[in-house]
Amino acid sequence: MNYALSLRNVSGSYGATAALHNITLDVAVGEVVALLGANGAGKTSTLRAICHMMIRPQGSINLFGQSIANKSTEQIARLGVGHVPDGRGTFLSLAVEETSALAASHDEMSRAWMPSSLESTTTSPD
């Protein structure tokens, strides 16, 4: 099976505080996955580990079969991986549709998944 994202035995910590313990997760191409859990369960830490934000993971993380272990957060974002934290003041003045359009305006893969009603907001005038 082709996986868009694959995590194998991913662990990580914030300094001396362990946050993730041997996470294994596969996301197939075209699949939508939600991470659910109580506060402190590791949802945000998992996303930060994938993006190399504030936490350097141990284990393997592959994007479309290629390791992203040695890539910076910026390089991973350029590959189309990112997350928007909930309630952290990100793009306060934008509506959900505007935030989605902003993200997709720079990424063909995101535009492919965007509802057609938003497509017109992401195209540049000629």
C-alpha positions as CSV (number, residue, x, y, z in Angstrom):
1,M,0.0,0.0,0.0
2,N,1.2,3.5,-0.7
3,Y,1.3,5.7,2.3
4,A,1.3,9.5,2.2
5,L,2.6,9.5,5.8
6,S,4.1,6.7,7.8
7,L,5.4,6.9,11.4
8,R,7.2,3.9,13.0
9,N,8.1,3.8,16.7
10,V,8.2,7.6,17.0
11,S,9.1,8.9,20.4
12,G,10.0,12.4,21.5
13,S,10.4,14.7,24.4
14,Y,10.4,18.3,25.4
15,G,13.8,18.5,27.1
16,A,13.7,15.9,29.9
17,T,9.9,15.5,29.7
18,A,8.8,12.5,27.5
19,A,5.8,13.4,25.3
20,L,5.5,10.5,22.8
21,H,6.2,6.8,23.3
22,N,6.5,4.6,20.2
23,I,3.8,6.0,18.0
24,T,3.1,4.0,14.8
25,L,0.7,5.4,12.3
26,D,0.0,5.1,8.6
27,V,-2.0,7.5,6.5
28,A,-2.8,6.2,3.0
29,V,-2.8,8.4,-0.1
30,G,-6.2,10.1,-0.2
31,E,-7.1,9.1,3.4
32,V,-8.2,11.5,6.1
33,V,-7.1,10.7,9.6
34,A,-8.1,12.5,12.9
35,L,-6.1,12.3,16.1
36,L,-8.4,12.3,19.0
37,G,-7.7,12.2,22.7
38,A,-7.8,14.0,26.0
39,N,-5.6,17.0,26.9
40,G,-2.1,15.8,27.3
41,A,-2.6,12.7,25.2
42,G,0.0,13.6,22.6
43,K,-2.0,14.9,19.7
44,T,-0.1,18.2,19.2
45,S,3.2,16.6,20.1
46,T,2.7,14.0,17.3
47,L,2.0,16.8,14.8
48,R,5.0,18.7,16.1
49,A,7.2,15.6,15.8
50,I,6.1,15.1,12.2
51,C,6.9,18.8,11.4
52,H,10.1,18.9,13.6
53,M,8.6,21.8,15.6
54,M,9.9,22.0,19.1
55,I,10.5,18.3,19.3
56,R,13.0,16.1,17.5
57,P,11.6,12.7,17.1
58,Q,13.2,9.3,17.4
59,G,12.0,6.5,15.1
60,S,11.2,7.0,11.5
61,I,8.8,9.4,9.7
62,N,8.3,9.0,6.0
63,L,6.4,11.2,3.6
64,F,5.4,9.4,0.3
65,G,8.1,6.7,1.1
66,Q,10.9,9.2,1.7
67,S,12.4,9.9,5.1
68,I,12.0,13.5,6.4
69,A,14.3,12.8,9.4
70,N,17.0,15.2,8.3
71,K,14.7,18.0,7.0
72,S,14.0,21.2,8.8
73,T,10.5,22.4,9.7
74,E,10.7,24.8,6.7
75,Q,11.7,22.1,4.3
76,I,8.9,19.8,5.6
77,A,6.4,22.7,5.2
78,R,7.5,23.2,1.6
79,L,6.6,19.5,1.0
80,G,3.1,20.3,2.0
81,V,3.1,19.2,5.6
82,G,1.9,21.5,8.4
83,H,-0.7,22.1,11.0
84,V,-2.6,25.0,12.4
85,P,-2.9,24.9,16.2
86,D,-6.3,25.4,17.7
87,G,-7.0,28.6,19.6
88,R,-3.5,30.0,19.4
89,G,-4.3,33.2,17.6
90,T,-3.2,32.0,14.1
91,F,-4.7,34.2,11.4
92,L,-7.3,35.8,13.8
93,S,-8.7,38.1,11.1
94,L,-9.4,35.3,8.6
95,A,-12.5,33.1,8.3
96,V,-12.0,29.3,8.0
97,E,-12.5,29.5,4.2
98,E,-10.0,32.3,3.9
99,T,-7.4,30.4,5.9
100,S,-8.0,27.3,3.8
101,A,-7.6,29.4,0.6
102,L,-4.4,30.9,1.9
103,A,-2.9,27.5,2.6
104,A,-4.0,26.1,-0.8
105,S,-2.9,29.1,-2.8
106,H,0.7,27.9,-2.6
107,D,0.2,24.1,-3.0
108,E,-1.3,22.2,-5.9
109,M,-2.0,19.1,-3.9
110,S,-4.1,21.2,-1.4
111,R,-6.0,22.9,-4.3
112,A,-6.9,19.4,-5.6
113,W,-8.7,18.7,-2.3
114,M,-10.3,22.1,-1.9
115,P,-14.0,22.4,-2.6
116,S,-14.7,24.1,-5.9
117,S,-16.5,26.9,-4.2
118,L,-13.1,28.1,-2.8
119,E,-11.0,27.6,-5.9
120,S,-11.7,31.0,-7.3
121,T,-10.2,32.7,-4.2
122,T,-6.8,30.9,-4.8
123,T,-6.2,31.7,-8.4
124,S,-4.0,34.6,-9.3
125,P,-5.2,37.1,-11.9
126,D,-3.4,37.0,-15.2
